[in-house]
Amino acid sequence: MNDLKGPVDASRVPRYAGDTTFARLPRLGDVSDADIIIWGVPFDTGVSYRPGARFGPNHVRQSSRLLRPYNPAQGIEPFGRAQVADAGDIGVNPFDLADAISTLEDAARDLSGTGRSLITVGGDHTIALPLLRVQHERHGPVAVLHFDAHLDTWDTYFGAPYTHGTPFRRASEEGLVDFDHSMHVGIRGPLYSRLDLDESEKLGFAAVHCRDFARHPLDDIINRVRARLGDRPVYVTLDIDVLDPAFAPGTGTPEAGGLSSMQLLEVLRGLEGLNIVGADVVEVAPAYDHAEITGIAAAHVIYELLGVLAAEGR
């Protein structure tokens, strides 16, 4: 795309001033089209513990003000390689889960209809299911790369089939998940039983547990992830609680012993060259954050994903 419109020039408008879009990028309505769209889903009706992720999208935008055009870790200017725009937030029903899921699915289908890549900022992890439905329409079963402290493959909570702990069971049951190429990364903490792990494997997910990061070189883990994903279309879904609470206190279900920001960003950089078709970053709950620690981590996660997508030529 020619004549790309990038972030606001920080030498003309101070970073603490002006419009709050992600990385101070243009709004979707201010460009003729976009290759990559960032949009928010302020929704947390599916949470099982601490609420507040409905306020995540704007918190992440506020925390992204210091991002700059050149990413030295990837050696790329993502905003110079692709037109990236912020599409704002979608309003979904906070009282009716089924209606919210349907609304989000329709919106994602419309936004990505011209071949755009979507990076969705949640919101709770329930939103991954409708997003995967839209990806499946375009690519068939996708390799799901799931960063999370939790499996999110449980069956129900209080008899409810759609919550932030069930999206990948529903996705697997619906045939959205590539059984041979999907993976959890960062799993840790107590489970209900050993059956949780067994059932997750049956649903198509291999796993890199957090303890693996303590025992194996980071390059070995990246190679393991890449080997699992292969050349399949990959959807990246990232719960910010994959990070240790020291690096991401602002989330609804924190678990001790998580990844550091550095470890997570290095794994994301290691996805370069894979066929990434979309992503979401969820479960940022600003009420439990301080000094924007969690928001800044989430903003940098999105920035690295942007670099990977832009390098693909989108």
Buried (B, 14 or more C-beta within 10 A) or exposed (E): EEEBBBBBEBEEEEBEEEEEBBBBBBEBEEBEEBBBBBBBBBBBBBBBEBBBBBBBBBBBBBBBBBBEBEBEEBEBBBBEBBBBBBBBBBEBBEEEBEEBBBBBBEBBBEBBEEEBBBBBBBBBBBBBBBBBBBBBEBBEBBBBBBBBBBBBBBEEBEEEEBBBBBBBBBBBEEEBBBBEBBBBBBBBBEBEEEEBBEBBEEBBBBBBBBEBBEEEEEEEBBEBBBEBBEEBBBBBBBBBBBBBBEBBBBBBBBBEBBBBBEBBBBBBBBBBEBBBBBBBBBBBBBEBBEEBBBBBBBBBBBBBBBBBBBBBEB
